[in-house]
Amino acid sequence: MPTSVFINEQLALRIQQHTGKVALAEFTNLIRHYRSNLSVFRYDVIHLLDETAAFAFGVEELPALKRDFRTLVEGAELPLILRSAWVCSSPMAWNVLEAWLHERHSLDGLHTDACLVGTLDKAAAVFEPDELAAVRNMTGFEPHFST
């Protein structure tokens, strides 16, 4: 299933929505897209994975993806720490997400404060209530890209 990206310019916030089987190629395509659109990549991000989400690849394929992601981040020359929440209601996707976020913190060189939560409300540890309300209702978000 495709991954869809939505942008809210006013909040400088993007949503990455993942449903169904998520292929490794989708993340590769996202990285390629963001390399060509660094201004969008510099927005804070909330990843939404619904109850149908599952990865069509395993944790053994993450090291190469992590290298590509690190190259993207380094090329973006981020001036500050981005906020990133992975909101996942699918137990089938958690093991890959936990491996992806393992040892991630704001000082790891990737300039991102990341969290993994089961519901959007729990992302309140990272995002403001008005931002979460906008995400919940898709207020001000425009379609940007789909894999």
PyMOL commands that set and color helices and strands:
alter all, ss='L'
color gray80, all
select helices_A, chain A and resi 24-36+38-41+59-76+91-101+120-125+129-137
alter helices_A, ss='H'
color red, helices_A
select strands_A, chain A and resi 3-8+13-18+21-22+44-49+54-55+82-88+112-117+142-146
alter strands_A, ss='S'
color yellow, strands_A
deselect
rebuild
show_as cartoon
